[in-house]
């Protein structure tokens, strides 16, 4: 168990704290996989940085957040089930996680 997370046979065991029911299992990423992912991200960074303006990058991020926002209710329900959060708090947290347009615009403006 690492910081309250149970790992069994290379999988994180996702448990509902209210019932103890196992919700699911998530395979742990190996060190080799992480190294490959970091290398791929580093290789992609120059294209991301130099191939797009800050405003274009911001629009891509906002589009990704909008797509994630389509699943806000599902995200909130998952937070309630996984963490025992009150539904209204989970909904507020899910909304806050995806509603970042004003922040992104401010960052772009500050970096012009």
The first five atom37 places (N, CA, C, CB, O) and aatype in JSON, in Angstrom:
{
  "aatype": [20, 20, 20, 20, 20, 20, 20, 20, 20, 20, 20, 20, 20, 20, 20, 20, 20, 20, 20, 20, 20, 20, 20, 20, 20, 20, 20, 20, 20, 20, 20, 20, 20, 20, 20, 20, 20, 20, 20, 20, 20, 20, 20, 20, 20, 20, 20, 20, 20, 20, 20, 20, 20, 20, 20, 20, 20, 20, 20, 20, 20, 20, 20, 20, 20, 20, 20, 20, 20, 20, 20, 20, 20, 20, 20, 20, 20, 20, 20, 20, 20, 20, 20, 20, 20, 20, 20, 20, 20, 20, 20, 20, 20, 20, 20, 20, 20, 20, 20, 20, 20, 20, 20, 20, 20, 20, 20, 20, 20, 20, 20, 20],
  "atom_mask": [
    [1, 1, 1, 1, 1],
    [1, 1, 1, 1, 1],
    [1, 1, 1, 1, 1],
    [1, 1, 1, 1, 1],
    [1, 1, 1, 1, 1],
    [1, 1, 1, 1, 1],
    [1, 1, 1, 1, 1],
    [1, 1, 1, 1, 1],
    [1, 1, 1, 1, 1],
    [1, 1, 1, 1, 1],
    [1, 1, 1, 1, 1],
    [1, 1, 1, 1, 1],
    [1, 1, 1, 1, 1],
    [1, 1, 1, 1, 1],
    [1, 1, 1, 1, 1],
    [1, 1, 1, 1, 1],
    [1, 1, 1, 1, 1],
    [1, 1, 1, 1, 1],
    [1, 1, 1, 1, 1],
    [1, 1, 1, 1, 1],
    [1, 1, 1, 1, 1],
    [1, 1, 1, 1, 1],
    [1, 1, 1, 1, 1],
    [1, 1, 1, 1, 1],
    [1, 1, 1, 1, 1],
    [1, 1, 1, 1, 1],
    [1, 1, 1, 1, 1],
    [1, 1, 1, 1, 1],
    [1, 1, 1, 1, 1],
    [1, 1, 1, 1, 1],
    [1, 1, 1, 1, 1],
    [1, 1, 1, 1, 1],
    [1, 1, 1, 1, 1],
    [1, 1, 1, 1, 1],
    [1, 1, 1, 1, 1],
    [1, 1, 1, 1, 1],
    [1, 1, 1, 1, 1],
    [1, 1, 1, 1, 1],
    [1, 1, 1, 1, 1],
    [1, 1, 1, 1, 1],
    [1, 1, 1, 1, 1],
    [1, 1, 1, 1, 1],
    [1, 1, 1, 1, 1],
    [1, 1, 1, 1, 1],
    [1, 1, 1, 1, 1],
    [1, 1, 1, 1, 1],
    [1, 1, 1, 1, 1],
    [1, 1, 1, 1, 1],
    [1, 1, 1, 1, 1],
    [1, 1, 1, 1, 1],
    [1, 1, 1, 1, 1],
    [1, 1, 1, 1, 1],
    [1, 1, 1, 1, 1],
    [1, 1, 1, 1, 1],
    [1, 1, 1, 1, 1],
    [1, 1, 1, 1, 1],
    [1, 1, 1, 1, 1],
    [1, 1, 1, 1, 1],
    [1, 1, 1, 1, 1],
    [1, 1, 1, 1, 1],
    [1, 1, 1, 1, 1],
    [1, 1, 1, 1, 1],
    [1, 1, 1, 1, 1],
    [1, 1, 1, 1, 1],
    [1, 1, 1, 1, 1],
    [1, 1, 1, 1, 1],
    [1, 1, 1, 1, 1],
    [1, 1, 1, 1, 1],
    [1, 1, 1, 1, 1],
    [1, 1, 1, 1, 1],
    [1, 1, 1, 1, 1],
    [1, 1, 1, 1, 1],
    [1, 1, 1, 1, 1],
    [1, 1, 1, 1, 1],
    [1, 1, 1, 1, 1],
    [1, 1, 1, 1, 1],
    [1, 1, 1, 1, 1],
    [1, 1, 1, 1, 1],
    [1, 1, 1, 1, 1],
    [1, 1, 1, 1, 1],
    [1, 1, 1, 1, 1],
    [1, 1, 1, 1, 1],
    [1, 1, 1, 1, 1],
    [1, 1, 1, 1, 1],
    [1, 1, 1, 1, 1],
    [1, 1, 1, 1, 1],
    [1, 1, 1, 1, 1],
    [1, 1, 1, 1, 1],
    [1, 1, 1, 1, 1],
    [1, 1, 1, 1, 1],
    [1, 1, 1, 1, 1],
    [1, 1, 1, 1, 1],
    [1, 1, 1, 1, 1],
    [1, 1, 1, 1, 1],
    [1, 1, 1, 1, 1],
    [1, 1, 1, 1, 1],
    [1, 1, 1, 1, 1],
    [1, 1, 1, 1, 1],
    [1, 1, 1, 1, 1],
    [1, 1, 1, 1, 1],
    [1, 1, 1, 1, 1],
    [1, 1, 1, 1, 1],
    [1, 1, 1, 1, 1],
    [1, 1, 1, 1, 1],
    [1, 1, 1, 1, 1],
    [1, 1, 1, 1, 1],
    [1, 1, 1, 1, 1],
    [1, 1, 1, 1, 1],
    [1, 1, 1, 1, 1],
    [1, 1, 1, 1, 1],
    [1, 1, 1, 1, 1],
    [1, 1, 1, 1, 1]
  ],
  "atom_positions": [
    [[0.86, -1.17, 0.0], [0.0, 0.0, 0.0], [0.9, 1.23, 0.0], [-0.98, 0.0, 1.23], [1.78, 1.36, 0.85]],
    [[0.69, 2.14, -0.95], [1.45, 3.38, -1.06], [0.49, 4.54, -0.87], [2.2, 3.47, -2.44], [-0.44, 4.7, -1.65]],
    [[0.7, 5.35, 0.16], [-0.15, 6.52, 0.44], [-1.64, 6.19, 0.33], [0.2, 7.66, -0.51], [-2.4, 6.94, -0.27]],
    [[-2.03, 5.09, 0.91], [-3.44, 4.72, 0.92], [-3.93, 4.07, -0.37], [-4.24, 5.91, 1.19], [-5.13, 3.8, -0.5]],
    [[-3.02, 3.82, -1.31], [-3.4, 3.19, -2.57], [-2.96, 1.74, -2.52], [-2.78, 3.94, -3.79], [-1.79, 1.44, -2.28]],
    [[-3.89, 0.85, -2.75], [-3.56, -0.57, -2.74], [-3.12, -1.0, -4.13], [-4.77, -1.41, -2.26], [-3.82, -0.76, -5.12]],
    [[-1.95, -1.65, -4.21], [-1.45, -2.18, -5.48], [-1.32, -3.69, -5.33], [-0.07, -1.52, -5.87], [-0.63, -4.2, -4.45]],
    [[-2.0, -4.39, -6.23], [-2.0, -5.86, -6.21], [-1.64, -6.37, -7.6], [-3.39, -6.42, -5.74], [-2.3, -6.03, -8.58]],
    [[-0.6, -7.17, -7.66], [-0.19, -7.79, -8.93], [0.01, -6.77, -10.04], [-1.21, -8.82, -9.36], [-0.35, -7.02, -11.19]],
    [[0.59, -5.61, -9.69], [0.87, -4.6, -10.7], [-0.32, -3.75, -11.1], [1.41, -5.25, -11.9], [-0.27, -3.03, -12.1]],
    [[-1.4, -3.81, -10.33], [-2.6, -3.02, -10.61], [-2.98, -2.2, -9.38], [-3.78, -3.93, -11.04], [-2.92, -2.69, -8.25]],
    [[-3.37, -0.95, -9.61], [-3.94, -0.13, -8.55], [-5.38, -0.6, -8.38], [-3.87, 1.43, -8.89], [-6.13, -0.7, -9.35]],
    [[-5.75, -0.89, -7.15], [-7.11, -1.36, -6.87], [-7.93, -0.14, -6.43], [-7.12, -2.49, -5.75], [-7.66, 0.48, -5.41]],
    [[-8.95, 0.17, -7.24], [-9.81, 1.32, -7.0], [-11.01, 0.85, -6.19], [-10.27, 1.98, -8.35], [-11.81, 0.04, -6.65]],
    [[-11.13, 1.37, -4.95], [-12.15, 0.89, -4.02], [-13.06, 2.02, -3.57], [-11.49, 0.23, -2.81], [-12.59, 3.12, -3.26]],
    [[-14.34, 1.75, -3.53], [-15.33, 2.7, -3.0], [-15.14, 2.76, -1.49], [-16.81, 2.29, -3.39], [-15.32, 1.74, -0.81]],
    [[-14.77, 3.94, -0.93], [-14.52, 4.0, 0.51], [-15.77, 3.81, 1.36], [-13.88, 5.32, 0.85], [-15.67, 3.44, 2.52]],
    [[-16.93, 4.06, 0.78], [-18.17, 3.91, 1.54], [-18.58, 2.45, 1.7], [-19.28, 4.68, 0.87], [-19.15, 2.06, 2.72]],
    [[-18.28, 1.65, 0.67], [-18.75, 0.27, 0.7], [-17.63, -0.76, 0.73], [-19.63, 0.02, -0.5], [-17.85, -1.92, 1.08]],
    [[-16.42, -0.34, 0.37], [-15.31, -1.28, 0.27], [-15.33, -2.07, -1.03], [-15.34, -2.23, 1.44], [-14.44, -2.88, -1.27]],
    [[-16.34, -1.83, -1.86], [-16.46, -2.53, -3.14], [-15.33, -2.11, -4.07], [-17.84, -2.25, -3.79], [-14.99, -0.93, -4.15]],
    [[-14.75, -3.08, -4.75], [-13.73, -2.79, -5.77], [-14.45, -2.25, -7.0], [-12.88, -4.06, -6.11], [-15.28, -2.93, -7.6]],
    [[-14.09, -1.02, -7.37], [-14.7, -0.36, -8.53], [-14.01, -0.81, -9.81], [-14.63, 1.17, -8.39], [-14.64, -1.03, -10.84]],
    [[-12.7, -0.93, -9.71], [-11.94, -1.32, -10.89], [-10.48, -1.48, -10.54], [-12.1, -0.3, -12.01], [-10.05, -1.27, -9.41]],
    [[-9.73, -1.86, -11.55], [-8.29, -2.01, -11.4], [-7.62, -1.28, -12.55], [-7.87, -3.53, -11.36], [-8.1, -1.32, -13.69]],
    [[-6.51, -0.62, -12.24], [-5.77, 0.14, -13.26], [-4.34, -0.38, -13.26], [-5.82, 1.68, -12.98], [-3.68, -0.39, -12.22]],
    [[-3.87, -0.79, -14.41], [-2.51, -1.32, -14.51], [-1.5, -0.21, -14.21], [-2.26, -1.92, -15.91], [-1.63, 0.9, -14.71]],
    [[-0.52, -0.52, -13.41], [0.56, 0.42, -13.1], [1.48, 0.54, -14.31], [1.35, -0.04, -11.85], [1.76, -0.44, -14.99]],
    [[1.93, 1.73, -14.56], [2.88, 1.97, -15.64], [4.27, 1.57, -15.16], [2.85, 3.46, -16.1], [4.66, 1.9, -14.04]],
    [[5.01, 0.88, -16.0], [6.35, 0.46, -15.62], [7.33, 1.62, -15.79], [6.8, -0.77, -16.46], [7.04, 2.6, -16.48]],
    [[8.48, 1.49, -15.17], [9.52, 2.52, -15.3], [9.94, 2.67, -16.77], [10.75, 2.17, -14.41], [10.18, 3.78, -17.24]],
    [[10.04, 1.56, -17.47], [10.42, 1.6, -18.89], [9.38, 2.35, -19.7], [10.59, 0.18, -19.44], [9.72, 3.15, -20.58]],
    [[8.1, 2.1, -19.41], [7.03, 2.81, -20.13], [7.08, 4.3, -19.84], [5.65, 2.25, -19.73], [6.9, 5.11, -20.75]],
    [[7.32, 4.66, -18.6], [7.42, 6.07, -18.24], [8.58, 6.71, -18.99], [7.59, 6.25, -16.71], [8.45, 7.81, -19.53]],
    [[9.72, 6.03, -19.02], [10.89, 6.56, -19.74], [10.56, 6.79, -21.21], [12.08, 5.61, -19.61], [10.95, 7.81, -21.78]],
    [[9.84, 5.85, -21.84], [9.45, 6.01, -23.25], [8.5, 7.19, -23.43], [8.78, 4.72, -23.78], [8.61, 7.95, -24.39]],
    [[7.56, 7.34, -22.5], [6.61, 8.46, -22.59], [7.31, 9.81, -22.44], [5.52, 8.31, -21.51], [7.01, 10.75, -23.17]],
    [[8.23, 9.89, -21.5], [8.98, 11.13, -21.3], [9.81, 11.44, -22.54], [9.89, 11.04, -20.04], [9.86, 12.59, -22.98]],
    [[10.46, 10.45, -23.1], [11.25, 10.65, -24.32], [10.37, 11.14, -25.47], [11.97, 9.35, -24.71], [10.76, 12.03, -26.22]],
    [[9.18, 10.55, -25.61], [8.25, 10.97, -26.67], [7.78, 12.41, -26.45], [7.04, 10.02, -26.73], [7.67, 13.18, -27.41]],
    [[7.51, 12.76, -25.21], [7.08, 14.13, -24.9], [8.2, 15.12, -25.2], [6.65, 14.24, -23.43], [7.95, 16.2, -25.75]],
    [[9.42, 14.76, -24.83], [10.55, 15.65, -25.11], [10.76, 15.82, -26.61], [11.83, 15.11, -24.46], [11.07, 16.91, -27.09]],
    [[10.58, 14.74, -27.36], [10.74, 14.81, -28.81], [9.64, 15.67, -29.45], [10.72, 13.4, -29.41], [9.88, 16.34, -30.45]],
    [[8.45, 15.64, -28.88], [7.32, 16.4, -29.43], [7.36, 17.88, -29.05], [6.02, 15.8, -28.98], [6.79, 18.71, -29.75]],
    [[8.02, 18.21, -27.95], [8.0, 19.58, -27.43], [8.42, 20.64, -28.45], [8.9, 19.66, -26.23], [7.73, 21.65, -28.57]],
    [[9.52, 20.46, -29.18], [9.91, 21.52, -30.12], [8.83, 21.81, -31.16], [11.19, 21.14, -30.82], [8.6, 22.97, -31.51]],
    [[8.17, 20.77, -31.66], [7.1, 20.99, -32.63], [5.91, 21.72, -32.03], [6.64, 19.67, -33.19], [5.29, 22.56, -32.69]],
    [[5.61, 21.41, -30.79], [4.52, 22.07, -30.08], [4.87, 23.53, -29.83], [4.22, 21.35, -28.75], [4.05, 24.42, -30.05]],
    [[6.07, 23.76, -29.37], [6.5, 25.12, -29.03], [6.7, 25.99, -30.26], [7.8, 25.08, -28.22], [6.23, 27.13, -30.31]],
    [[7.4, 25.46, -31.26], [7.75, 26.27, -32.43], [6.76, 26.14, -33.57], [9.13, 25.89, -32.91], [6.73, 26.98, -34.47]],
    [[5.95, 25.1, -33.55], [4.99, 24.89, -34.63], [3.66, 25.57, -34.41], [4.77, 23.43, -34.82], [2.82, 25.61, -35.31]],
    [[3.45, 26.11, -33.21], [2.19, 26.76, -32.88], [2.46, 28.04, -32.07], [1.25, 25.8, -32.09], [3.37, 28.07, -31.24]],
    [[1.68, 29.06, -32.34], [1.78, 30.26, -31.51], [1.16, 29.97, -30.14], [1.08, 31.49, -32.19], [0.48, 28.96, -29.97]],
    [[1.42, 30.85, -29.19], [0.82, 30.67, -27.86], [-0.71, 30.65, -27.96], [1.28, 31.8, -26.9], [-1.37, 29.87, -27.28]],
    [[-1.26, 31.5, -28.81], [-2.72, 31.55, -28.97], [-3.24, 30.24, -29.57], [-3.12, 32.74, -29.86], [-4.3, 29.75, -29.16]],
    [[-2.51, 29.67, -30.52], [-2.94, 28.4, -31.11], [-2.86, 27.27, -30.08], [-2.07, 28.05, -32.34], [-3.76, 26.44, -30.0]],
    [[-1.79, 27.26, -29.29], [-1.66, 26.24, -28.26], [-2.8, 26.38, -27.25], [-0.29, 26.34, -27.54], [-3.37, 25.39, -26.81]],
    [[-3.12, 27.62, -26.91], [-4.21, 27.86, -25.96], [-5.53, 27.32, -26.5], [-4.33, 29.35, -25.66], [-6.29, 26.71, -25.76]],
    [[-5.8, 27.54, -27.77], [-7.05, 27.06, -28.36], [-7.1, 25.53, -28.37], [-7.2, 27.59, -29.79], [-8.16, 24.95, -28.15]],
    [[-5.97, 24.89, -28.61], [-5.93, 23.42, -28.58], [-6.21, 22.91, -27.17], [-4.56, 22.91, -29.07], [-6.93, 21.93, -26.99]],
    [[-5.64, 23.56, -26.18], [-5.86, 23.15, -24.79], [-7.32, 23.38, -24.41], [-4.93, 23.93, -23.83], [-7.94, 22.54, -23.76]],
    [[-7.87, 24.53, -24.81], [-9.28, 24.81, -24.51], [-10.2, 23.78, -25.18], [-9.66, 26.23, -24.96], [-11.2, 23.37, -24.59]],
    [[-9.87, 23.37, -26.39], [-10.67, 22.36, -27.08], [-10.6, 21.02, -26.33], [-10.18, 22.18, -28.54], [-11.61, 20.33, -26.2]],
    [[-9.42, 20.67, -25.85], [-9.28, 19.42, -25.08], [-10.08, 19.49, -23.79], [-7.79, 19.13, -24.76], [-10.74, 18.52, -23.41]],
    [[-10.04, 20.64, -23.12], [-10.82, 20.81, -21.88], [-12.32, 20.77, -22.16], [-10.45, 22.13, -21.19], [-13.09, 20.24, -21.36]],
    [[-12.73, 21.33, -23.29], [-14.15, 21.29, -23.65], [-14.59, 19.84, -23.86], [-14.42, 22.13, -24.93], [-15.69, 19.46, -23.45]],
    [[-13.75, 19.05, -24.5], [-14.06, 17.63, -24.71], [-14.17, 16.91, -23.36], [-12.98, 16.95, -25.6], [-15.08, 16.12, -23.14]],
    [[-13.22, 17.2, -22.48], [-13.28, 16.62, -21.14], [-14.54, 17.09, -20.41], [-12.02, 17.01, -20.32], [-15.15, 16.32, -19.67]],
    [[-14.92, 18.34, -20.64], [-16.12, 18.89, -20.01], [-17.4, 18.17, -20.39], [-16.26, 20.33, -20.36], [-18.38, 18.2, -19.66]],
    [[-17.38, 17.51, -21.55], [-18.55, 16.73, -21.96], [-18.81, 15.57, -21.0], [-18.35, 16.19, -23.39], [-19.91, 15.02, -20.96]],
    [[-17.8, 15.21, -20.23], [-17.92, 14.1, -19.28], [-17.93, 14.58, -17.83], [-16.77, 13.11, -19.49], [-17.63, 13.81, -16.92]],
    [[-18.27, 15.86, -17.61], [-18.23, 16.41, -16.24], [-19.08, 15.62, -15.26], [-18.7, 17.85, -16.26], [-18.65, 15.36, -14.14]],
    [[-20.27, 15.24, -15.67], [-21.14, 14.5, -14.75], [-20.54, 13.14, -14.41], [-22.54, 14.32, -15.36], [-20.61, 12.7, -13.26]],
    [[-19.96, 12.49, -15.4], [-19.31, 11.21, -15.16], [-18.09, 11.39, -14.25], [-18.88, 10.56, -16.49], [-17.86, 10.57, -13.36]],
    [[-17.33, 12.45, -14.48], [-16.18, 12.72, -13.61], [-16.62, 12.94, -12.17], [-15.41, 13.95, -14.12], [-16.02, 12.41, -11.24]],
    [[-17.68, 13.72, -11.99], [-18.18, 13.99, -10.64], [-18.66, 12.71, -9.97], [-19.31, 15.01, -10.69], [-18.39, 12.48, -8.79]],
    [[-19.36, 11.87, -10.72], [-19.85, 10.61, -10.16], [-18.68, 9.71, -9.76], [-20.77, 9.88, -11.17], [-18.74, 9.04, -8.73]],
    [[-17.65, 9.7, -10.57], [-16.46, 8.89, -10.26], [-15.78, 9.41, -9.0], [-15.46, 8.89, -11.44], [-15.37, 8.62, -8.15]],
    [[-15.66, 10.74, -8.87], [-15.06, 11.31, -7.66], [-15.86, 10.94, -6.42], [-14.95, 12.84, -7.78], [-15.29, 10.63, -5.37]],
    [[-17.17, 10.98, -6.54], [-18.02, 10.62, -5.4], [-17.79, 9.16, -5.02], [-19.51, 10.86, -5.73], [-17.66, 8.82, -3.84]],
    [[-17.73, 8.31, -6.02], [-17.57, 6.88, -5.75], [-16.17, 6.54, -5.25], [-17.87, 6.07, -7.0], [-16.02, 5.74, -4.33]],
    [[-15.14, 7.16, -5.85], [-13.76, 6.82, -5.49], [-13.31, 7.46, -4.18], [-12.83, 7.23, -6.59], [-12.54, 6.86, -3.43]],
    [[-13.8, 8.66, -3.91], [-13.28, 9.41, -2.76], [-14.31, 9.65, -1.67], [-12.75, 10.72, -3.21], [-13.98, 10.18, -0.6]],
    [[-15.55, 9.28, -1.94], [-16.58, 9.51, -0.95], [-16.98, 10.98, -0.86], [-16.11, 9.04, 0.4], [-17.55, 11.42, 0.13]],
    [[-16.68, 11.76, -1.92], [-17.04, 13.18, -1.93], [-18.55, 13.34, -1.98], [-16.38, 13.9, -3.14], [-19.26, 12.52, -2.56]],
    [[-19.02, 14.4, -1.37], [-20.42, 14.77, -1.5], [-20.65, 15.13, -2.97], [-20.8, 15.98, -0.54], [-19.79, 15.77, -3.58]],
    [[-21.77, 14.74, -3.54], [-22.03, 14.92, -4.96], [-21.89, 16.38, -5.39], [-23.41, 14.42, -5.3], [-21.34, 16.65, -6.46]],
    [[-22.39, 17.32, -4.6], [-22.3, 18.73, -4.99], [-20.86, 19.21, -5.02], [-23.11, 19.61, -4.02], [-20.49, 20.0, -5.89]],
    [[-20.04, 18.74, -4.09], [-18.61, 19.1, -4.1], [-17.9, 18.48, -5.29], [-17.94, 18.66, -2.79], [-17.06, 19.13, -5.92]],
    [[-18.23, 17.26, -5.6], [-17.61, 16.59, -6.75], [-17.98, 17.31, -8.04], [-18.04, 15.11, -6.82], [-17.13, 17.49, -8.92]],
    [[-19.23, 17.73, -8.17], [-19.66, 18.45, -9.37], [-18.92, 19.78, -9.49], [-21.18, 18.69, -9.34], [-18.52, 20.17, -10.58]],
    [[-18.75, 20.47, -8.38], [-18.02, 21.74, -8.38], [-16.56, 21.52, -8.76], [-18.12, 22.43, -6.99], [-15.99, 22.3, -9.53]],
    [[-15.96, 20.47, -8.23], [-14.56, 20.18, -8.55], [-14.39, 19.79, -10.02], [-14.04, 19.06, -7.65], [-13.43, 20.23, -10.66]],
    [[-15.29, 19.0, -10.55], [-15.22, 18.61, -11.96], [-15.37, 19.84, -12.85], [-16.31, 17.57, -12.3], [-14.65, 19.99, -13.84]],
    [[-16.3, 20.72, -12.5], [-16.49, 21.95, -13.26], [-15.23, 22.81, -13.22], [-17.71, 22.74, -12.72], [-14.8, 23.35, -14.24]],
    [[-14.65, 22.93, -12.05], [-13.43, 23.74, -11.91], [-12.25, 23.16, -12.66], [-13.07, 23.87, -10.46], [-11.36, 23.9, -13.09]],
    [[-12.25, 21.86, -12.84], [-11.14, 21.21, -13.54], [-11.17, 21.49, -15.04], [-11.17, 19.71, -13.31], [-10.12, 21.49, -15.69]],
    [[-12.34, 21.73, -15.6], [-12.45, 21.9, -17.05], [-12.74, 23.33, -17.49], [-13.52, 21.0, -17.57], [-12.58, 23.65, -18.67]],
    [[-13.16, 24.19, -16.58], [-13.51, 25.56, -16.94], [-12.3, 26.47, -16.72], [-14.72, 26.06, -16.1], [-12.21, 27.17, -15.7]],
    [[-11.4, 26.46, -17.67], [-10.14, 27.19, -17.52], [-9.91, 28.22, -18.63], [-8.99, 26.22, -17.5], [-8.81, 28.75, -18.75]],
    [[-10.94, 28.53, -19.45], [-10.74, 29.44, -20.58], [-10.2, 30.8, -20.15], [-12.04, 29.62, -21.31], [-9.27, 31.31, -20.78]],
    [[-10.76, 31.39, -19.11], [-10.31, 32.72, -18.68], [-8.86, 32.67, -18.21], [-11.22, 33.25, -17.55], [-8.08, 33.58, -18.5]],
    [[-8.49, 31.62, -17.48], [-7.11, 31.48, -17.02], [-6.16, 31.32, -18.2], [-6.99, 30.27, -16.07], [-5.11, 31.95, -18.25]],
    [[-6.53, 30.48, -19.15], [-5.69, 30.26, -20.33], [-5.54, 31.55, -21.11], [-6.28, 29.16, -21.22], [-4.43, 31.88, -21.55]],
    [[-6.62, 32.3, -21.3], [-6.55, 33.58, -22.01], [-5.62, 34.56, -21.28], [-7.95, 34.2, -22.16], [-4.85, 35.27, -21.92]],
    [[-5.7, 34.59, -19.95], [-4.83, 35.48, -19.18], [-3.36, 35.11, -19.33], [-5.23, 35.45, -17.69], [-2.5, 35.98, -19.41]],
    [[-3.08, 33.82, -19.37], [-1.7, 33.36, -19.54], [-1.18, 33.77, -20.91], [-1.6, 31.82, -19.37], [-0.04, 34.24, -21.04]],
    [[-2.0, 33.59, -21.95], [-1.59, 33.98, -23.29], [-1.33, 35.49, -23.34], [-2.66, 33.58, -24.33], [-0.31, 35.93, -23.87]],
    [[-2.24, 36.26, -22.79], [-2.09, 37.71, -22.79], [-0.83, 38.15, -22.03], [-3.32, 38.37, -22.17], [-0.12, 39.05, -22.47]],
    [[-0.55, 37.52, -20.91], [0.61, 37.88, -20.11], [1.92, 37.54, -20.81], [0.56, 37.18, -18.76], [2.97, 38.1, -20.49]],
    [[1.86, 36.62, -21.77], [3.08, 36.19, -22.45], [3.22, 36.77, -23.85], [3.12, 34.7, -22.53], [4.04, 36.29, -24.64]],
    [[2.44, 37.78, -24.17], [2.56, 38.41, -25.51], [3.52, 39.57, -25.44], [1.18, 38.9, -26.02], [3.75, 40.23, -26.46]]
  ]
}
